[in-house]
Amino acid sequence: MDLAFTPEEQQFREDIRAWVKDNLPADISHKVHNALRLSRDDMQRWGKILGKKGWLGHGWPTQFGGPGWNAVQKHLFEEECALAGAPRVVPFGPVMVAPVIMAFGSPEQQQRFLPGIASGEVWWSQGYSEPGSGSDLASLKTRAERHGDKYIVNGQKAWTTLGQYGEWIFCLVRTSSEGKPQTGISFLLIDMKSPGVTVRPVRLLDGECEVNEVFFDNVEVPAENLIGEENKGWTYAKHLLSHERTNIADVNRAKRELERLKRIAKTEGVWNDARFRDEIAKLEVEVVALEMMVLRVLSAEKTGKNSLDIAGLLKIRGSEIQQRYSELMMLAAGPYSLPLIQEAMEAGWQGDAAAGALGGFPGGVVANAPLASTYFNMRKTTIYGGSNEVQRTIVSQVVLG
């Protein structure tokens, strides 16, 4: 196993770094480095910049308009973007549904949907979880009944991330109640502007409406929007979930946030506390270990060996690391870990404006605004994408049989 990058790969990294430096808007990078709120425009603006270059679908093969990069190149691209302060690519289109359309969609579906995903023009949402059907996704109840050349969809999806911005949504729906629960599920693509689709944002502890409930009331969906075969959606869902769980690990963001943690510790005067530095050192070891796990997978792929099936393990460790660095940031700033108060943000008392207005007041530094918001938001990471408890059971079954 060779974890060292070749001279060619190092040059590729330098080329990516130079391009990102020249093309990433400074205002967006500033927001990312300081955990300030990203708007829909911020996220889509960066997505369209990548799309124009042909890199929004950076994991796509050339036959579908992607750059055809290997696993190592994709990793280096993601790392350089993260370290530069680029927003995470909103994954639902290019990272999640696109591979399903490529693998199981018809040529007509590929020609219809992939260009809009690749350009960043069309915002996709994910319709998987439901009330009572999260980690036990096979128990979902949203129904789709076939009537001639269309399906009639009724039901509800929950925790739909950024669904308030969605233009299309890929959904798991129940088309049969016979046999095992997994055998009666189908994969539908639904236009969110269709009559009968209602999106209701849910305000979370961090003050943001990041997730939504989506209701389907006799929504008509053309049968041509069915991916693959009816009642085979569980197979397609598993293909997608492996991409989601690997994406959640996000070792590159962890490396960037580790450096932010160090900046906060130095700003707040706790860097000289040996015990606190011990906690940072332990976190850094965990981040390096996660990176080594990712590089092992890349090394296996590069040498033509079977890639290690450790998506669940990456998800477990990556999500726990995200929670830990947010906890340490809160501890470092202490009482100056500003909570997110929407009215105060809008009035300019938190974030950039506060940093300038409050002079040397520690709570006014941009790095601390708003740490409490980040902490609250990160509590979800061990639950979504399949809770860590369930993932541990899956990993133990793989290892122990």
Secondary structure as GFF3:
##gff-version 3
##sequence-region A 1 401
A	DSSP	alpha_helix	7	23	.	.	.	ID=ss1
A	DSSP	alpha_helix	26	33	.	.	.	ID=ss2
A	DSSP	alpha_helix	40	53	.	.	.	ID=ss3
A	DSSP	three_ten_helix	62	64	.	.	.	ID=ss4
A	DSSP	alpha_helix	71	84	.	.	.	ID=ss5
A	DSSP	pi_helix	92	97	.	.	.	ID=ss6
A	DSSP	alpha_helix	98	104	.	.	.	ID=ss7
A	DSSP	alpha_helix	107	119	.	.	.	ID=ss8
A	DSSP	beta_strand	124	127	.	.	.	ID=ss9
A	DSSP	three_ten_helix	137	139	.	.	.	ID=ss10
A	DSSP	beta_strand	143	147	.	.	.	ID=ss11
A	DSSP	beta_strand	150	157	.	.	.	ID=ss12
A	DSSP	three_ten_helix	163	165	.	.	.	ID=ss13
A	DSSP	beta_strand	168	174	.	.	.	ID=ss14
A	DSSP	three_ten_helix	181	184	.	.	.	ID=ss15
A	DSSP	beta_strand	185	191	.	.	.	ID=ss16
A	DSSP	beta_strand	197	202	.	.	.	ID=ss17
A	DSSP	beta_strand	211	222	.	.	.	ID=ss18
A	DSSP	three_ten_helix	223	225	.	.	.	ID=ss19
A	DSSP	beta_strand	226	227	.	.	.	ID=ss20
A	DSSP	alpha_helix	233	249	.	.	.	ID=ss21
A	DSSP	alpha_helix	251	267	.	.	.	ID=ss22
A	DSSP	alpha_helix	274	302	.	.	.	ID=ss23
A	DSSP	alpha_helix	311	333	.	.	.	ID=ss24
A	DSSP	three_ten_helix	334	336	.	.	.	ID=ss25
A	DSSP	alpha_helix	342	347	.	.	.	ID=ss26
A	DSSP	alpha_helix	352	357	.	.	.	ID=ss27
A	DSSP	three_ten_helix	362	364	.	.	.	ID=ss28
A	DSSP	three_ten_helix	366	368	.	.	.	ID=ss29
A	DSSP	alpha_helix	371	378	.	.	.	ID=ss30
A	DSSP	alpha_helix	388	400	.	.	.	ID=ss31
###
